């Protein structure tokens, strides 16, 4: 393979911080991953991370936005949502009981994903959830 050729494909989408944009983020993810066995989990993860950005950060305030990135290779689907910060604390996975009304979203994401990573990102945070394929040589997402 040529050193400048990559087998990973990457997509990006920036959405205004309105609640209706969560469905747009889900649809975008579903369209990209159509036919993949990871599509439903990826769609649910993007929905949760996008809603969290709107509800809990400056992304959901006046003129706020959030950014999605989706990277696909033969080994992994990586879903990232970057918010505009303003919370004063980093998002963290909390394991709440089933009756809790809040604080369960990242726990659900971590249950679906093989790995969840939180990065500082220019005043906000980027949460990346990775879904691994079966890893067999010649394996495919579709």
TIKOL-196334 format. One record per atom (N, C-alpha, C): residue in three letters; y negated, x, z negated. Coordinates in steps of 0.1 Angstrom, whole numbers, plus 5000, padded with zeros to 4 digits. Layout:
N
alaYXZ;...
//
This chain:
142
unk501250085000;unk500050005000;unk498850095000;unk497850055007;unk496550125008;unk495850114995;unk495150224990;unk494550224977;unk493450124975;unk492850064986;unk491849964985;unk492349824987;unk493649804988;unk494249674990;unk494849624977;unk494549504974;unk495049444962;unk495949324965;unk496949304958;unk497749184960;unk497249074951;unk496349094942;unk495748994933;unk494648924941;unk494548794939;unk493548714944;unk492648664933;unk491348664934;unk490448624924;unk489448514929;unk489248414921;unk488348304924;unk487348294912;unk486148254915;unk485148224905;unk484348104907;unk483948034896;unk483147914897;unk482247904885;unk480947884888;unk479947854877;unk479647714877;unk479647654865;unk479447514863;unk478247484853;unk477447384856;unk476447354846;unk477147294833;unk476547304822;unk477147274809;unk477147124806;unk477547044816;unk477746894814;unk479146864812;unk479446764803;unk480846724801;unk481646694813;unk481046634823;unk481746594835;unk482246714843;unk481746834840;unk482146954847;unk483547004842;unk484046954831;unk485346984827;unk486346934837;unk486146814842;unk487146754852;unk487046834865;unk485846884868;unk485646964880;unk486447094878;unk486347154867;unk487047284864;unk488547264865;unk489047154860;unk490447114861;unk490947104875;unk490147024883;unk490447004897;unk490447134905;unk489447214902;unk489347344909;unk490647434906;unk491047434894;unk492247504890;unk493447454897;unk493547314896;unk494747254902;unk494847274917;unk493647274924;unk493647294938;unk494047444942;unk493647534934;unk493947674937;unk495447704934;unk495947644924;unk497347664920;unk498347564925;unk497947474934;unk498747364939;unk500147424943;unk501247364938;unk502547404941;unk503147504932;unk502347564923;unk502847664913;unk503447594901;unk504547644896;unk505047584883;unk504147614871;unk503147694872;unk502147724862;unk500947634862;unk500847554873;unk499547474875;unk499247384864;unk500147314858;unk499847214848;unk499347284835;unk500047384831;unk499647464819;unk498247524822;unk498047584833;unk496747644837;unk495647534836;unk495847424842;unk494847314842;unk494547274828;unk495447254819;unk495247224805;unk494447324798;unk494747454800;unk494047564794;unk492647564798;unk492347554811;unk490947554817;unk490247434811;unk490847324810;unk490147204804;unk489747234790;unk490647284782;unk490347314768;unk489247414766;unk489347524774;unk488347634773;unk486947594778;unk486947514788;unk485647464794;unk485047364784;unk485847274778;unk485247184769;unk484747254756;unk485447354752;unk484947434740;unk483647504744;unk483447554756;unk482247624759;unk481047524759;unk481347404764;unk480247294764;unk479947244750;unk480947224742;unk480747164729;unk480247254718;unk480647384719;unk480447474708;unk479547594710;unk478947604723;unk478147714726;unk476847664733;unk475947764736;unk474747734743;unk475047684757;unk476247704762;unk476547654776;unk476347504777;unk476547434766;unk476347284767;unk474947234763;unk474047334761;unk472647294758;unk471847294771;unk470547264769;unk469647254781;unk469747364790;unk470147334803;unk470247434814;unk471347534811;unk472247504803;unk473347604800;unk474447594811;unk475247684812;unk476347684821;unk477547764816;unk478647754822;unk479847844819;unk480447884832;unk481147994831;unk481748054843;unk483248064842;unk483948024852;unk485348034852;unk485848144862;unk486848214859;unk487448314868;unk488948284868;unk489548294879;unk491048274880;unk491548384889;unk492448464883;unk493148574890;unk494548544891;unk495148564903;unk496548534906;unk497248654912;unk498348694906;unk499148804912;unk500548754911;unk501448834916;unk502948804915;unk503348804900;unk502648874891;unk503148884877;unk502348784868;unk501148744871;unk500348674861;unk499348584868;unk499048474861;unk497848394863;unk496948414851;unk495748474854;unk494748494843;unk493548394845;unk493348324834;unk492248224834;unk491148264824;unk489948274829;unk488848324820;unk487748224820;unk487248194808;unk485948114807;unk484948194799;unk483848204805;unk482748284798;unk481648184795;unk481248184782;unk480248094777;unk478948164775;unk477848094771;unk476548154769;unk476248194754;unk477248184746;unk477148224732;unk476248124724;unk475548184714;unk474648104705;unk475348044693;unk476648094690;unk477348034679;unk477248124667;unk477048254669;unk476948354657;unk478348404653;unk479448344658;unk480748384655;unk481648374667;unk482648464667;unk483548474678;unk484548354677;unk484948304689;unk486048204688;unk487348264683;unk488048184675;unk489348234670;unk490348134670;unk491648174671;unk492748074670;unk492948034656;unk492947904654;unk493247854641;unk494447754642;unk495347774632;unk496447684632;unk496247574622;unk495847454627;unk495547344619;unk496747254618;unk496747164608;unk497847074607;unk497646964618;unk498646884620;unk498546784631;unk497546674629;unk497046654617;unk496046554614;unk494646604616;unk494446734618;unk493046784619;unk492446734632;unk491146704631;unk490446644643;unk489746764650;unk489546874645;unk488846984651;unk489647114648;unk489447214657;unk489947344654;unk491347374659;unk491847274668;unk493247294673;unk493347344687;unk492147344694;unk492147374708;unk492647514712;unk492147614705;unk492647754709;unk494047774704;unk494447704694;unk495847714689;unk496747664700;unk496347554707;unk497147494718;unk497147594729;unk495947654732;unk495947744743;unk496847864741;unk496847914728;unk497748024725;unk499147994725;unk499547864723;unk500847814724;unk501347814739;unk500447774748;unk500847764762;unk500747904769;unk499847984765;unk499648114772;unk500548224766;unk500848324774;unk501648434769;unk500648534761;unk499448534764;unk498448614757;unk497048554758;unk496248554747;unk494948504747;unk494048624742;unk492948654749;unk492148764746;unk490648714745;unk489948744735;unk488548714733;unk487648834734;unk486748834743;unk485848954745;unk484348914743;unk483549004737;unk482148984737;unk481648994752;unk480748914755;unk480248914769;unk478748884770;unk477948984769;unk476548974770;unk475948854762;unk476148854749;unk475648744741;unk476548624739;unk477548614748;unk478448504747;unk479848564746;unk480848484749;unk482248524748;unk483048484761;unk483948574764;unk484948534775;unk486248524768;unk486948414771;unk488248394766;unk489148394778;unk490148484778;unk491148494789;unk492448454784;unk493148364791;unk494448324788;unk495348374800;unk496448434796;unk497348494807;unk498648414806;unk499048374818;unk500348304820;unk501248404828;unk502348454823;unk503148544830;unk504148474838;unk504448524851;unk505548464858;unk506848524853;unk507948494859;unk509248534854;unk509448684855;unk508548754863;unk508548894864;unk509648954873;unk510448874879;unk511548934888;unk510848994900;unk511449104905;unk510949164917;unk511049064928;unk510049054936;unk510048954947;unk509748814942;unk509548794929;unk509248664924;unk507948604929;unk507748484928;unk506548424933;unk506048314924;unk504748284925;unk504248174917;unk504448034924;unk504948044936;unk505247914943;unk506647914949;
//
